[in-house]
Amino acid sequence: MCRAAVFILFTTALPAQTPAPIPANLRFEVASLKPSDGTAQVSGIRPSPGGERYEARNCTIQLMIQVAYRVKAEQIVGGPAWLANDGFDMDAKAEKPSSSDELHVMLMNMLADRLGLKFHREKREMSIYALSAAGPATKLKAHEAANGGDPWIDQTEAPFLHVKMKATYAPMDYFAFRLSQLMDRPVVDLTNLPGGYDFDLEFTRDLPPGFPQGGKINGEEPDTSGPTVFAAVEKQLGLRLKAQKGPADVIVIDHAERPTEN
C-alpha cells in the first residue's frame, strides 16, 4: 500500500462557476496500470508538469479512488481487500495538454475502464467536522473571474506540523476535502458559499496518533506552537470547524476487478 505519500495530488473539484462543462467522456490517450514491484522510493499520485501526464507509484487503488472522488478512506466501503492493500504504478498520457479538471475526469474514466469499477453513493451518519461560516461576513476573497486559471491549493509543511495553504480559485467543497486529508474525520462543507476563493491559511497540526512522548524528528522535539486548525480557520478565514455527527457522502463499491498488466 502507499506507505509514505511523499507526493500526492488531490485533484480539484469542478468549480461552481466553470465557464464550460467538462466532457464526461474524456479519456487518457494511453494509460498503463500495473502492480508495483515495491522498489519506488516514494509513493503517491500526481500529474507531471505540462498537463499531459499523470503518474502514480506504489499507490493503492483505494487512494486513487479517494483522489478521483474527493473522499477519505473511511468514506469508501465494500469491495475486495486488495483495493486498500496492494500497490500499483500508473503512467497515463493525455492527447494534449489538459486542465486539472480534465485530468480529474480522465482518472475517473480510467478507473471505470480498467477495473470495471462500479459503485453507488449514499449519505451515512458519521463523525464529521462541519465547515460553516462563522458569521454573516467571511474574510475570504472571491477570485476575480478575469484572472482565470484552475482551482488549486498549494500546501507545504515546514517545519514538521506547521501547515501553510495558499488557495487560488478554491471552491469550499474542495477546501473541505483538502482539510479532511489532514484530520481524523471528513470535513463537510456547509458554508453554502458559491464560486472560488483566494486565501492563505497557516496552522499547526496535532502530533500524529501514537507519536511517542519526548519523540524527536531529525534529532529535535517537534515544535507544536502556533494556532490550531480550528482557531486558524475562524480567525484567518471567518469560517468555523465544529466536531459533530452528521451525514457524509459514502462511496459503496459494487464491483471492481483487479487490473491486469498492459
KOLVEXVEX-467726 format. One line per field, with one value per residue (C-alpha): residue number from 1; residue in three letters; x negated, y negated, z negated. Coordinates in steps of 0.25 Angstrom, whole numbers, plus 5000, padded with zeros to 4 digits. Each point is the difference from the previous one (the first is absolute). Layout:
N
pos [NUM / ...]
code [ALA / ...]
u [X / ...]
v [Y / ...]
w [Z / ...]
***
This chain:
262
pos [1 / 2 / 3 / 4 / 5 / 6 / 7 / 8 / 9 / 10 / 11 / 12 / 13 / 14 / 15 / 16 / 17 / 18 / 19 / 20 / 21 / 22 / 23 / 24 / 25 / 26 / 27 / 28 / 29 / 30 / 31 / 32 / 33 / 34 / 35 / 36 / 37 / 38 / 39 / 40 / 41 / 42 / 43 / 44 / 45 / 46 / 47 / 48 / 49 / 50 / 51 / 52 / 53 / 54 / 55 / 56 / 57 / 58 / 59 / 60 / 61 / 62 / 63 / 64 / 65 / 66 / 67 / 68 / 69 / 70 / 71 / 72 / 73 / 74 / 75 / 76 / 77 / 78 / 79 / 80 / 81 / 82 / 83 / 84 / 85 / 86 / 87 / 88 / 89 / 90 / 91 / 92 / 93 / 94 / 95 / 96 / 97 / 98 / 99 / 100 / 101 / 102 / 103 / 104 / 105 / 106 / 107 / 108 / 109 / 110 / 111 / 112 / 113 / 114 / 115 / 116 / 117 / 118 / 119 / 120 / 121 / 122 / 123 / 124 / 125 / 126 / 127 / 128 / 129 / 130 / 131 / 132 / 133 / 134 / 135 / 136 / 137 / 138 / 139 / 140 / 141 / 142 / 143 / 144 / 145 / 146 / 147 / 148 / 149 / 150 / 151 / 152 / 153 / 154 / 155 / 156 / 157 / 158 / 159 / 160 / 161 / 162 / 163 / 164 / 165 / 166 / 167 / 168 / 169 / 170 / 171 / 172 / 173 / 174 / 175 / 176 / 177 / 178 / 179 / 180 / 181 / 182 / 183 / 184 / 185 / 186 / 187 / 188 / 189 / 190 / 191 / 192 / 193 / 194 / 195 / 196 / 197 / 198 / 199 / 200 / 201 / 202 / 203 / 204 / 205 / 206 / 207 / 208 / 209 / 210 / 211 / 212 / 213 / 214 / 215 / 216 / 217 / 218 / 219 / 220 / 221 / 222 / 223 / 224 / 225 / 226 / 227 / 228 / 229 / 230 / 231 / 232 / 233 / 234 / 235 / 236 / 237 / 238 / 239 / 240 / 241 / 242 / 243 / 244 / 245 / 246 / 247 / 248 / 249 / 250 / 251 / 252 / 253 / 254 / 255 / 256 / 257 / 258 / 259 / 260 / 261 / 262]
code [MET / CYS / ARG / ALA / ALA / VAL / PHE / ILE / LEU / PHE / THR / THR / ALA / LEU / PRO / ALA / GLN / THR / PRO / ALA / PRO / ILE / PRO / ALA / ASN / LEU / ARG / PHE / GLU / VAL / ALA / SER / LEU / LYS / PRO / SER / ASP / GLY / THR / ALA / GLN / VAL / SER / GLY / ILE / ARG / PRO / SER / PRO / GLY / GLY / GLU / ARG / TYR / GLU / ALA / ARG / ASN / CYS / THR / ILE / GLN / LEU / MET / ILE / GLN / VAL / ALA / TYR / ARG / VAL / LYS / ALA / GLU / GLN / ILE / VAL / GLY / GLY / PRO / ALA / TRP / LEU / ALA / ASN / ASP / GLY / PHE / ASP / MET / ASP / ALA / LYS / ALA / GLU / LYS / PRO / SER / SER / SER / ASP / GLU / LEU / HIS / VAL / MET / LEU / MET / ASN / MET / LEU / ALA / ASP / ARG / LEU / GLY / LEU / LYS / PHE / HIS / ARG / GLU / LYS / ARG / GLU / MET / SER / ILE / TYR / ALA / LEU / SER / ALA / ALA / GLY / PRO / ALA / THR / LYS / LEU / LYS / ALA / HIS / GLU / ALA / ALA / ASN / GLY / GLY / ASP / PRO / TRP / ILE / ASP / GLN / THR / GLU / ALA / PRO / PHE / LEU / HIS / VAL / LYS / MET / LYS / ALA / THR / TYR / ALA / PRO / MET / ASP / TYR / PHE / ALA / PHE / ARG / LEU / SER / GLN / LEU / MET / ASP / ARG / PRO / VAL / VAL / ASP / LEU / THR / ASN / LEU / PRO / GLY / GLY / TYR / ASP / PHE / ASP / LEU / GLU / PHE / THR / ARG / ASP / LEU / PRO / PRO / GLY / PHE / PRO / GLN / GLY / GLY / LYS / ILE / ASN / GLY / GLU / GLU / PRO / ASP / THR / SER / GLY / PRO / THR / VAL / PHE / ALA / ALA / VAL / GLU / LYS / GLN / LEU / GLY / LEU / ARG / LEU / LYS / ALA / GLN / LYS / GLY / PRO / ALA / ASP / VAL / ILE / VAL / ILE / ASP / HIS / ALA / GLU / ARG / PRO / THR / GLU / ASN]
u [5000 / 4996 / 4990 / 4995 / 5008 / 4988 / 5007 / 5015 / 5010 / 5014 / 5007 / 5009 / 5015 / 5007 / 5003 / 5014 / 4996 / 4993 / 5001 / 5003 / 5004 / 4989 / 5004 / 5003 / 4994 / 4986 / 4989 / 4985 / 4994 / 4992 / 4999 / 4992 / 5005 / 4992 / 4996 / 4989 / 4987 / 4998 / 4986 / 5006 / 4993 / 5013 / 5015 / 5011 / 5008 / 4998 / 5000 / 4987 / 4997 / 5006 / 5014 / 4998 / 4995 / 5006 / 4992 / 5001 / 4989 / 5003 / 5014 / 5012 / 5013 / 5007 / 4991 / 5003 / 5015 / 4998 / 4993 / 5010 / 5012 / 4995 / 5003 / 4992 / 4997 / 5012 / 5009 / 4998 / 5006 / 5002 / 4991 / 4989 / 4988 / 4990 / 5006 / 4994 / 4988 / 4993 / 4991 / 5001 / 4992 / 5007 / 4995 / 5010 / 4999 / 5011 / 5001 / 4997 / 4997 / 5012 / 5005 / 5000 / 5016 / 4998 / 4989 / 5010 / 5010 / 4990 / 4996 / 5014 / 5002 / 4987 / 5005 / 5013 / 4994 / 4988 / 5007 / 5014 / 5002 / 5015 / 5005 / 5012 / 5000 / 5007 / 5001 / 4996 / 5000 / 4986 / 4991 / 4996 / 4995 / 5010 / 4994 / 5009 / 5000 / 4997 / 5009 / 5007 / 4986 / 4988 / 4986 / 4999 / 4997 / 5008 / 4991 / 5000 / 5006 / 4991 / 4988 / 5004 / 4992 / 5003 / 5005 / 4988 / 4994 / 4985 / 4997 / 4986 / 4997 / 4986 / 4997 / 5007 / 5014 / 5001 / 5009 / 5001 / 5011 / 5001 / 5013 / 5003 / 5015 / 5003 / 5014 / 5004 / 5003 / 4986 / 4994 / 5009 / 4994 / 4986 / 5002 / 5006 / 4986 / 4993 / 5011 / 5006 / 5013 / 5007 / 5002 / 5014 / 5002 / 5013 / 4996 / 5009 / 4989 / 5000 / 4988 / 4986 / 4991 / 4986 / 4994 / 4988 / 5002 / 4989 / 5002 / 4993 / 5004 / 5002 / 4989 / 5003 / 5007 / 4990 / 4989 / 4991 / 4999 / 4987 / 4999 / 4991 / 4999 / 4986 / 4995 / 5009 / 5013 / 5011 / 5005 / 5015 / 5001 / 5010 / 5015 / 5008 / 5008 / 5013 / 4994 / 4993 / 5013 / 5008 / 4990 / 4994 / 5012 / 5012 / 5005 / 5002 / 4997 / 5009 / 4999 / 5014 / 5007 / 5006 / 5003 / 4988 / 4998 / 4996 / 4996 / 5004 / 4992 / 5010 / 4989 / 4985 / 4991 / 4985 / 4993 / 4991 / 4987 / 5000]
v [5000 / 4985 / 5000 / 4986 / 4991 / 4990 / 4995 / 4999 / 4992 / 4998 / 4997 / 4988 / 4999 / 4995 / 4986 / 4994 / 4990 / 5008 / 4993 / 5012 / 5014 / 5011 / 5011 / 5013 / 5009 / 4995 / 5010 / 5001 / 5003 / 5012 / 5005 / 5011 / 5005 / 5012 / 5006 / 4992 / 5008 / 4993 / 4993 / 4986 / 4991 / 4991 / 5003 / 4992 / 4994 / 4987 / 4994 / 4997 / 4985 / 4996 / 5006 / 5012 / 5012 / 5006 / 5009 / 5009 / 5008 / 5011 / 4995 / 5007 / 5000 / 4995 / 4988 / 4997 / 5001 / 4990 / 4991 / 5001 / 4999 / 4991 / 5009 / 5005 / 5015 / 5002 / 4995 / 5012 / 5013 / 5013 / 5006 / 5010 / 4999 / 4998 / 4986 / 4995 / 5009 / 5002 / 4989 / 4996 / 4992 / 4991 / 4993 / 4992 / 4990 / 4991 / 4997 / 4985 / 4991 / 5000 / 4993 / 5006 / 5002 / 5007 / 5009 / 5002 / 5006 / 5009 / 5006 / 5003 / 5007 / 5008 / 5006 / 5003 / 5006 / 5008 / 5005 / 5001 / 4991 / 4999 / 4993 / 4992 / 4989 / 4999 / 4990 / 5006 / 4995 / 4999 / 4991 / 4988 / 4986 / 4990 / 4988 / 4988 / 4985 / 4994 / 4988 / 4992 / 4996 / 5008 / 4996 / 5007 / 4993 / 5004 / 5004 / 4990 / 5007 / 4992 / 5007 / 5013 / 5012 / 5014 / 5001 / 5004 / 5001 / 4999 / 5007 / 5001 / 5006 / 4994 / 5001 / 5013 / 4998 / 4985 / 5000 / 4989 / 4999 / 4990 / 5002 / 4994 / 5001 / 5011 / 5004 / 5003 / 5015 / 5002 / 4992 / 5009 / 5013 / 4995 / 4997 / 5014 / 5006 / 4994 / 5003 / 5012 / 4999 / 4995 / 4985 / 4997 / 4987 / 4993 / 4986 / 4998 / 4991 / 5001 / 4998 / 5000 / 4992 / 4995 / 5001 / 5004 / 5009 / 5004 / 5009 / 5011 / 5014 / 5010 / 5010 / 5013 / 5011 / 5008 / 4990 / 5004 / 4990 / 4993 / 5005 / 4992 / 4997 / 4999 / 4999 / 4989 / 5000 / 4995 / 4986 / 5000 / 4985 / 4992 / 5000 / 5013 / 5002 / 4997 / 4986 / 4997 / 5003 / 4991 / 4988 / 5000 / 5004 / 4997 / 5014 / 5010 / 5015 / 5008 / 5014 / 5007 / 5012 / 4998 / 5005 / 5002 / 5006 / 5014 / 5008 / 5014 / 5009 / 5010 / 5006 / 4999 / 5009 / 5001 / 4993 / 5008 / 4995 / 4993]
w [5000 / 5000 / 4989 / 5001 / 5009 / 5002 / 5012 / 5002 / 5009 / 4994 / 5013 / 5000 / 4999 / 5012 / 4996 / 4999 / 5011 / 5010 / 5013 / 5008 / 4996 / 5000 / 5010 / 4992 / 5010 / 5000 / 4999 / 5000 / 5014 / 4993 / 4986 / 4993 / 4987 / 4994 / 4986 / 4994 / 4998 / 4987 / 5004 / 5001 / 4990 / 4999 / 5000 / 5005 / 5012 / 5008 / 5014 / 5006 / 5004 / 5013 / 4998 / 5009 / 4991 / 4987 / 4992 / 4987 / 4993 / 4990 / 4998 / 4996 / 5009 / 4987 / 5000 / 5015 / 4997 / 4988 / 5010 / 5011 / 4992 / 4988 / 4988 / 4988 / 4999 / 4990 / 5010 / 5010 / 4996 / 5006 / 5011 / 4999 / 4990 / 5011 / 5003 / 4987 / 4998 / 5014 / 5006 / 5015 / 5010 / 5010 / 5012 / 5008 / 5011 / 5005 / 5015 / 4998 / 4988 / 4991 / 4988 / 4987 / 5001 / 5013 / 4994 / 4988 / 5009 / 5008 / 4987 / 4996 / 5014 / 4999 / 4987 / 5006 / 5013 / 4994 / 4987 / 5005 / 4988 / 4996 / 4988 / 4994 / 4991 / 4986 / 4989 / 4987 / 4986 / 4994 / 4992 / 5009 / 4999 / 5005 / 5007 / 4999 / 5001 / 4986 / 5003 / 5010 / 5007 / 5002 / 5002 / 5014 / 5013 / 5012 / 5011 / 5012 / 5012 / 5009 / 4994 / 5005 / 4996 / 4994 / 4985 / 4992 / 4986 / 4998 / 4987 / 4992 / 4986 / 4996 / 4989 / 4996 / 4996 / 5005 / 5012 / 5010 / 5010 / 5012 / 5007 / 5014 / 5005 / 4990 / 4998 / 4986 / 5003 / 5005 / 4988 / 4991 / 5007 / 4998 / 4985 / 4999 / 5004 / 4988 / 4990 / 4993 / 5006 / 5013 / 5001 / 5006 / 5007 / 4994 / 5004 / 5012 / 5006 / 5015 / 5009 / 4997 / 4990 / 4999 / 4986 / 4991 / 4987 / 4990 / 4988 / 4992 / 5001 / 4988 / 4998 / 5008 / 4992 / 4993 / 5000 / 4988 / 4989 / 5001 / 5014 / 5010 / 5015 / 5006 / 4985 / 4995 / 4993 / 5009 / 4999 / 4996 / 4998 / 5009 / 5002 / 5002 / 5013 / 4992 / 4996 / 5013 / 5008 / 4992 / 4998 / 5014 / 5008 / 4992 / 5001 / 4989 / 4999 / 4990 / 4996 / 5001 / 5005 / 5014 / 5014 / 5009 / 5014 / 5000 / 5013 / 4999 / 5009 / 5008 / 5009 / 5003 / 5008 / 4998 / 5011 / 5009 / 5005 / 5014]
***
